[in-house]
């Protein structure tokens, strides 16, 4: 079993629901390995440290546990996934400037950002894979695995919003 650290953010179909009322239910449904954050009305965030045989098993069981406690909860983000230079530097234990130099000095081979701006945003899994394969960095396998799984959950969540009649045509165009 491997220990995976990740965050799941949910919102409720009824934004008037008080997230505080679900804390006991979350612990009873299996989320006793999570720190629960309540901020914005109608939203809840859970920071998990979960043991499982795979990252997919850890994240999917956590989502199921949340949905047992809060049937109307909708996943809005699985993290870590979206990162900037500062986030990446913190994860790698180096400076932001070091990460910036790595990416911009290897521009042709480095991952493309999903958002180019100030700040630019990347998928963590793509940066970690690139650093491991091209730059020969020692990347924690559990971190890489959880980043890949979270990226896939976030893709799936967004794909549900694509008009079903367009999905086949879009897949053909981006293949």
Beta strands, then each sheet from edge to edge (+ up, - down):
strand 1: 2-12
strand 2: 34-37
strand 3: 43-52
strand 4: 73-79
strand 5: 82-83
strand 6: 122-123
sheet 1: 2+ 3- 1+ 4-
sheet 2: 5+ 6-
end
